[in-house]
Amino acid sequence: MKIQGTWYRSLRETDEGAIAIIDQRRLPHELRWVELATAAQCAQAIQAMWTRGAPLLAAVGAYGLGFALREDSSDASLANAYDTLLATRPTAVNLRWALDQVYQGVKALPEGERPGAARAIAANLCDEEVETNQAIGRYGLEIIEQIAAARPGQPVNLLTHCNAGWLATVDWGTALAPIYMAHDAGIPVHVYVDETRPRNQGASLTAWELANHGVPFTLVVDNAGGHLMQHGLVDMCIVGTDRVTAQGDVCNKIGTYLKALAAYDNGVPFYVALPYTTIDWSMQDGLAEIPIERRSDEEITHIWGKAATGDVIPVQITVDGAATGNYGFDVTPGRLVTALITERGIVPASEAGLKSLYQAPATSTGTAIP
């Protein structure tokens, strides 16, 4: 998407055989591109949140597996790198899917052919993902167009949580793709952006994206969503997701469930945008089966910001030694979701809805077959 009028992807290959990504920890105060050239660097970038967003970390993981094979293309190296990269983020299913694509694509090849094949697979996954996100955007745009048609001359007010824009993907994003397309089509849209504690991805990432693209937005605290809906200030909610079960339960950034409850209580449609790579057919009950990542205390006890000196520094906001419960995600039952917006269409958040678009793997142990 656009940064000061110039179009970028959030991941690109370099002439030196590495990949360049944005260090998202520095945003919105500094745009810093970093190069990754080894599997270890990719694993660090994923685990330490230099890069995040289920689709994007999947792309980084795919390249990381290729980098490992460039150093050592043996079966042992392939298996070890796969396990190391998979362990970096347990909640998002897209990472496993991408690693499987590379693993299955190279394991039968001679060792000498594996590095090149892995790189080609990773590059192709990135191109396919951009096309997928564009399709999600077009389907979501139809919903925004319908709302705009019913309220001529008035802006369509949307509420989103966390960051499901181009910074979370290779380009366009999932939940934000329809918003960008609506804005570019001349439809007046306005976005309420949740700050999204504890890492503030809404305040630091989504707001930065929207500002660069010229989309009007208002930053609000996480707990303001219910108030806005009670007063008729939200026409629709739209969020992304890190994993969707076979029965349509949605796992997303912590706080999503509360937005869905408020939307349900106030009759506000609540949509979830996702690519097929986020569907996990091996799981039915999201509450019982999806692993919820527990992250470090420091994400809650400290907050990053720009000081008067211009330096970006962490500041402690709690009493010394405060115990924390830093749950990274929560699960929204499918019954609270108005519909899922996919690259193939808009369907109910249910097993029947998903199976109307996709064929589940015969073993029910993987992601959807495109």
Secondary structure, 3 states (H helix, E strand, C coil): CEECCEECCCEEECCCCCEEEECHHHCCCCCCEEEECCHHHHHHHHHCCCCCCHHHHHHHHHHHHHHHHHHCCCHHHHHHHHHHHHCCCCCCCHHHHHHHHHHHHHCCCCHHHHHHHHHHHHHHHHHHHHHHHHHHHHHHHHHHHHHHHHCCCCCEEEEECCCCCHHHCCCCCCCCHHHHHHHHCCCCEEEEEECCCCCCHHHHHHHHHHHHHCCCEEEECHHHHHHHHHCCCCCEEEECCCEEECCCCEEEECCHHHHHHHHHHHCCCEEEECCHHHEECCCCCHHHHCCCCECCCHHHHEEEEECCCCCEEEEECCCCCCCCCCECEEEECHHHCCEEEECCEEECCCHHHHHCCCECCCCCCCECEC
